[in-house]
Amino acid sequence: MDSKREQIIQAALKRFSHYGFNKTAMSEIAMDLNITKANLYYYYSDKNALIKEVLAYISDEILTQQYLILKQYDGSILDVLCKLLEVKADFLKDYYVLHINENLEWIKGQGIGTLLEQFHQKNIKIVADLLERAAKHGEIEINSIEESATSYTEIMEGLSLIRSVSDMISGMPDARNVDVILESQKKATKFIFNNKIKVEN
């Protein structure tokens, strides 16, 4: 990614994080960068194209950090799962307005759903990689790694959604909900995996 696109993404990210997608105009982003609106449209044909790249940028950052944590697996799957959740929570605190916006009606049909689905599949892959490592290490015993990874990821995402739905309805984001989401996810993680972990005699 060239430096100009990086600058545009960072400027857009600040605006989107504070005001949301819908209340941010391309002209405001151009003004923040001290460039013309036409110059901004040279790089991004419309706001939707810019939103996609901003979401892809955040997704890549999250995944990069999560893969670093995945490599730290040393025989404690619960520790790694909780650290993976903490990475997401840290980003969610910074970009809570975007989390609320992801679920709004207006972005449906904009091609953003495809991007979010790709991110969802990558999340499943990370969990599957961890489960495979834990199974090879002899820490857990699971019949279907892919099925378990998919179910676990969907449960975590469901908890995140249900805990923030009131903010979506009210339009009044409260990033303090992220701590509630994280605590709920950690409790569910322990509940799900405690009976899967082999206890050494």
Summary of the structure (lengths in Angstrom):
residues: 201
radius of gyration: 18.9
end to end distance: 52.7
largest distance: 69.0
contacts: 568
relative contact order: 0.11
helix: 76%
strand: 1%
